[in-house]
Amino acid sequence: MINGTMMQYFHWYNTAEENLWELIAKNAEALAAAGINALWFPPAYKGKEGTNSNGYDAYDIYDLGEFDQKGTVRTKFGDRAQYEKAIAACHQHNIQVYADIVLNHKAGADETEKVTVRRVNPDNRNEFTSEPFEIEAYTKFTFPGRNGKYSDFIWDHMCFSGVDYAADLQEDGIFSILNEYGDDWEEMIDDEMGNYDYLMFDDIEFRNTAVREELNKWGKWYLDTFKIDGVRLDAVKHISPKFYNEWLDYLRQHKPDLLAIGEYWAPGDLHLLQRYIDATEGRMSLFDAALHHNFHRASQQGNSFDMRTILDNSLVQVNPLLAVTVVDNHDTQPLQALEAPVEAWFKPLAYALILLREGGYPCIFYPDVYGGHYVDKGRDGNDHEIFLEKCKHIWELLQVRRYNAYGPQRDYFDHENCIGWTREGDDEHPGCAVLLSNGDEGHKSMEVGKRYAGTVFTDYLGERSEEVTIDENGWGEFLCPAGGVSAWVPR
């Protein structure tokens, strides 16, 4: 079996001028040659900001660049025809397509309605700070540009449990909607913010049977129309697990092998990831936010970080079959809400840890392959110019994953600054030895197996020019650069 590697093929600051769908179609062949077998596309549907939207402010989930809505036909990433061509190009080169699914909220309603609400303490959403009163809220979605094509479902205030703006009062805040489904929030698995059901915009009311039926219908339409292979589920922390259990079960009646990856971002809180996996009974994998947290801290602390602990309290350590490992993503990149980037010097080490080990499903990040440059406001209110470097050795690491990172694994996590492991290979692939250091130059005696006795290994990354000859017992003395990584393969 070939090692699988997915790529998040976007970041927060891609521009409309780049036309991402065309880029994907253009680059699919090269990505396949590099060992990428799945692409995570950004949300493909119309957001409230039109071509300025990344899709997470979802307006019309049936409009994938087809209708004149929010001032544009195309989305930021292109039009529907280009989206379909991008999917076809991926499938032509045996690359799976994972669609980003944003079902927690809707934004950019077409009309206001009179809605009975209570004000909510944003720091404790279980605390209501007013008696019920009436406001004008943007809660009615009629999608006039689409005019009922694909679905004539109208979203109104009965489809939502909360809003963040009272139009008549011109007041921002969190307002809990009182409706027949309850005057409180849906049950979440954690008590962060008291109850973190409400995140932003118009919060979808999943206790409404008509809403769930419409989302089931839409999900099947999406599968049937675009032939996607998997889904990346946004903001599952804020959605009752009961909904996704029902939704995924329904879709898998039509596509049993549909892959699902949930974004439950809880840095350093492994127990919450485990609780969500329990609540969804293993129906979806999760991004390993806990491992990313370790990478971020390690990159900041330099040689004072104990590398023996780099995998501690991570999802890949306790449940590798359901862990999707990442080094960075669009939320953690500089100037974003969950900003916690991994420093450039540490990224080759982090990528070696997710690409060349046997546990987890690794996901690489667009700017780490292509670089990035943008300007945005920081938390201080000032503009900041950001340059994201391409990750050193990312292409070489992908090749080692594709051709060498197979078979039994032996770990040598026995020094606070220098750790390593070996992969023995299998019947179809030779193995490798990986050594990395967050301090001085490293060296370590490691076993690759007696099958390699007398074999010469070289550093595929070119960081070390030495050759390592494996002894009669299958051991070699491997080296790595200071603050770097070496990946040794049979010459």
C-alpha positions, 0 to 999 in steps of 0.5 A: 500500500502506498503512503497517503499524503494530503495537502491543504491547497489554499491559505487565508490570503490567496487572491481572486486573481490567482484563480485557485481552481485553475491552479489546481487543474494546472498543477495536479500532475506535478502534485501527483508526481510528488506523492500527493494523493488528496487535496483539501479544497477551500469552501467552494460556495458563495460567501457573504463577501463575494469574491473577497470571501474564503467561503467560511462566511457561507451564504448559499451552499448551492451556489458554487460560482454559478449565480449572480449573488453577492455582487458576483457569479464566480467565487474568490476561487473561480466559477463552477465550471472551473471547480468541476475541471479542477476536480476532474484534473485531480481524479485524472491523476489519482488525487482524491478531492476533499470538500470543505463543509461549513454548516455551523452558520450562515451569513449575508441574509437577504431580509430581516425578520422580527425575532424574539431574543435574549442578550447573552454574556459572550464570556459565558453563553449560559448567562442571559443578560436581558429578558426576552425582547424583539429585534430586527435580525438578518435571518431570512435567506431567499437566494433570489439570484438562484431562484429556487434552482436545486432547492426551494428551501427558505431559511428563516429565524426558525432555522437559527438559534442565535445571531450577532447583530440587531439591525434596528438597534445597530447593536453587535452582540450575541442574541439567543433566539427563542423558538419552538426548539428551545430557549437555550443552546444545543449541548456541546461536549465541552463547557468552554464559554459556558456553552460554545454552540454559538460561534458567529453569524446566524447559528444553525438550529440543528434541532429543527428537523426541516433543517437537518433534512435540507442539509441531508438533501444538499449533502447528497446533491453535492456528492452526486454532482461533484463526485468528491471523495471526502469532507473536511468539516469546519468548526465541529467544536460548535456543532452537536455531534448528534448532527454529524452522526446522522449526516455522515450515516446518511451520506455513507448510505450513498458513498460508503467510503466517504472520508470525513475529517473534523476540525476540533481545534483545541490546542493542548487539550487531547482529552477533548479530541478523544471525547469528540471521537467517542461522541461521534463513535469514530465516524470521523478523523480529527486534525491533531491540534494537540500535536500542532501545539507541541510543534509551535512550542518547540519552534519557539523554545529552541534547544530548551525544548525536550524533543523526547516529549514532542509527541506527548499528549498528541492524538497521533500518539494515542489514536493514530488511525484517526489523527490527521497531522498538520504543521500549520493551517489557514487559522494558525498562520500569522495574523489569523484568529488562532495564530500560532505558526511553527517557526520556519527553522523547525518546519523541516523537523515537524514535517519529518515527524508527520511524513516519515513516521507510521502513525497519522495521515499527514496534511501539508500546507500550501505556503510551505510548498509555494511560499506566501506574501500578504499584508493584514492588520494585526491584533495591535490594529496596525498593518503587518507585511508577512513573508512565508518561506517555502519549507526547506526540503519539503519536496525531498521529504515527500519523496522519502515518504513516497518511496522509503517510509514503510515497514516496522519502525524503531524509535530512538527518543533518548536525548533531549535535543536529538531524536531519531527513528528507522523504518525497515521497509517492506517487500516493495520499498526500501527503508530509511533512517531519520535523525533530527536535532533542535540543538547541536549537530546530532549523531546516533547509532540506530538499527535498520535491520540485518537485511541492510548489512553492508549497504551504504546509506546517504542523506537524501536531503543533502545536509550531510555528505558522509556515507553510512555503511550498515554493519553485519547486525543491521546498525549504523551511526547516523548524523544530522545538522544542527537545528535540522534533519537528515533522512538517510536512504540506501544509496 
